[in-house]
Amino acid sequence: MSKSKRREIPHYRTPIIETHCHLDYLDDNELATTLAQSAAVGIERIITIAVSPGNLNRVLQLTRVAANIWGTQGVHPHEAQSYDDEVEAIIRTQAADERILAIGEIGLDYHYDHADRAVQREVFERQLQLAADLDMPVVIHTREADEDTRDILRVFGPALKRKGVLHSFTSSAALAEYCLAEGFMLGFNGIATFNRAENVREVIALTPVEQILLETDAPYLTPVPYRGRPNAPFYLPLVAEKVAAVKQLEVEAMLEQIYRNSLDIFFGAV
């Protein structure tokens, strides 16, 4: 689609919280532009997500850049083999910072298998226990690992008082239903707009609006009609529009509920 055919990004009355992106991929100039463009379309708060020992400090630093940036601390399954007691101590210490909202991005990824699966499971369990110890929500990545994700959450989930979110949800309806019944939220992003993502739209349809979060996973997964460009929080209104259409809800009413969801899970208030 040519640039001339790309319609403007809608700006809804209700503010939107970006619950999952990776601002550390941007240089200072790109970050400033992204923050300005996001504010211009109603993105009120942005949560930037840690993924590795190498970006734990950078994520924390980014929370000092602007008043509307918050962060997480955690190690992604791709980086599971780099997790050790020293890394865990850093996460534990930095998670006490008032700008850090959750433990994540943690979980299992059996699609790429960048780390040994047994190591992924051990590191996932350790970080779930850490979140329980710290009384923090979790941000979970799961890909092609439904059975193990469910089995691990069955053991560790009850200790997570604030539960968390399975972000960028692309797994089965069965896993979605299990996690929803256990009180977790599901995060949806630009994948919902992809032509071949009917499985994701089916999960959106079955998810109560009270358990939906919006995210971009920027700079990845740019929604239609802007695919081919780096993703950014300012594309979130397009995700909201699609989720509302799938749910057959009026966008503003849906956004009001999702705003409350986002505040409740990450900021501890509604």
N, C-alpha and C positions, 0 to 999 in steps of 0.2 A: 504494500500500500504506500502510495506516495505521501510525502509530508503534507501536501495540500488537501489530502483526503482524510487526514487525521483530525477528528473533531477536538475541541477544547476539553480539557479535563474538568468535570463538573465540580462545583464548590457548594457543598451542602451546608445547611445552617448548623447542624450538629457537629461538634468537633470530633476528630478521629485520632485515636492513639495508634501509632505504628508499633506493633508489639514484637516485631522481629526483622532486623536488618543488620547490615555489616558496614557501618560508617568508616571503619578503619581501612577500607579499600580506597577511600577518597583522599586526595591531597587537600591542602588547606583551602585552595581556591575553589575546588569542586565541592568541598564541604560547605563553604559559605553560600555558594549558589544553591546547593541542594536544600539547605535549611531555609533560605529565603523563598524558594519556589514551593516548598512544602507548606510553610506558613501561609502562603498566598492562597492555597486551596483547602485550608482548614485543618491541617495536621498539627495538633496541639502539642503532643509529646511523642518522643521517639526513643525506643529501646534498642540499643546496639548490643549485639550478642558476641560473647567470647566463644572461641572454638579451640584454642590451643594454648600451651604454655607460653608460646611466643607472642600472643596478643592479649594476655590477661592485663598487663600494665597499660597497653594502648587503649583498651576499652575503658579502663578506669580514668585515664587521662582525658578521653573524649567527653566524659561526663562533666568535666570542668570547662569545656569549651562554650557551652550554652546552657541556659537555665532549663531548657526543655529536653535535654538529653540525659537518659539514664542508661544503665548497663547491667550486664550479668557477669558471672564468673563460672567457668566450667570448661571441660574438655570434650570435644566432639569425638564420636567413635572412630573417625578416620585417624585421629591422633592418639588413640587409646594406649599405644605402646610407649608413648612419652610420659604417661601418668605415673607418678611415684609419690612417696611420702612428702618430698619437698614441694612438689607441685600442689599437692593437697593442702599443705600448710599455707601456701600462698593464697589459694582460693579461700580457705577458711578465714584468713586474716583480712583479705580485701573484701570479702562478702559482708563484713561488718560495716563497711562504708555506707553512709545514708543514701548514696546514689546508686548502689547496687541492689537490684530488686529480686534476683532469682539465681538459682544454680542451673547453668546451662550454657551451651547446648550440649546435652548428654544423650546417650542412647545407644542404638545398634544400627549398623548399616551392613547388610549382607549382600547388597548389590555390587558394590565395589570391592569389599573385603580388603580395604587398605590396612587393616589391622586384624590379627588373628581373632577369630570369633570368641574363643574362650577368654582372651584378654579383654575384648569389648564387653563381654558380660560382667567380668570382674570389676572393670572400671565403672560401668554403669551402676552396678550395685553399690560400689563405694561412694559414688557421688549422690545417689539416692539417699544413702544413710547420712551423708554429710548434710544434705538439705533437711532431712528430718531432725538432725541434731541442732541445726540453726533455725529451725522453724521457718523455712523459706520455700516458696513454690519452685517447681522445676520446669525447664523448657526441654522437651524431649524430641529427639530426632529418631524416627524409626523407618527403615526401608527394607522391605522384603524380609522382615524378622518378626512377623506378627506373633507367632507362637511363643518365642522366647521373651518378647516384650510383655506379652500378657502374663506369662509365668513369673517374670521378675516383679512386675507391678503387683501381682497377687500377694507376693511376700512383703514388698517394701511399701506399697501404696497405703496401707492402713496407718502407717506411722507419719505420713505426709499430711499434716493437718490442713495445709493450704493448697494441697494438690498441685496443679500446674496445667500445662498445655502440651498437647502433642502437636507440634508445629508442622506447617506445610503438609497437612494430612493427605496421604495418597494411599493409605493401607485399606484393608478390607472393611466392609460394613460390619463384620463380626467383631473386629478389634475396636472399631468406633463405638459400637453399642456397649461393649464391655467397659471401655474407658469412660464413656458418658455415665453409665450406671454407677461407676466408682467415684464420680464427681469431678473428673477432669474436663477441661475445655479442649476444643479442637481449633487449630489455627488454619485459616484458608487464605490463599494468595492468588497471584495471577494465573496459576494452573487452572483455576475455575473457569477461565475464559478460553482455554485451549480447546480446539475442535475435538480432539480425541480424549478429553478428560471426562467422559461421561461418568466414569466410576467415582470421580471426586464430586461431581454434581449430585450423584445419588446419595453420597454421604452427607452433603450439605442439606439435602432435602430431609433427611431423617434426624438431623441434629437440632435440638431445641435452640431457639435463638438466644436463650439465656446461657448457652454454653459455647457460643461462637466468638472467636477473636479474629481480627483482621491483621494481616501482615503483608509484607512484600518479599521478604528474604533477599532484598536488594544487596548486591547488584544483579542477582539472578532472577529468572522467572518473570520477566517483564510481561504485563498483560496485553492482550489484544486491545487496541490496534497499534500498539507501540513496540511490538516484538522486533528484535533486531537492535534496539537501543539498550544501554545499561538500565537496569531497573533502579527505582528511587522511591522514597516514601511518598512523593507527590503524585504517584500513580494510584495510590490507595483508593480514591473515590471510584475508580473504574472497577476495582475489586468489589467494593461495596455495592455498586450498581448491579453487578452480576450475581452476587450472593442474594441480594434482595429479590432479583427476578426469579432465581431458582426457588427461593422460599415463598414466592408470591406475596411479598410484603412491601409496604410503602417504604421507600428508602430511609426517610427521616426517622420514622418510628423504629425501624430496625437499628439504625445508627445510635439512637438514644439508648437502646438496650445494650448494644455492644460496647458503647462507651462505659456504661455502668459495669459491664463484665470486666473490662480492661482495668478500670480503677480497682475493682474488688480483688481481683487475683494478684495484681502487681503492687498496688498502692495501698491496699488494706482498708479502703473506704469506698463508699458509694455516694 
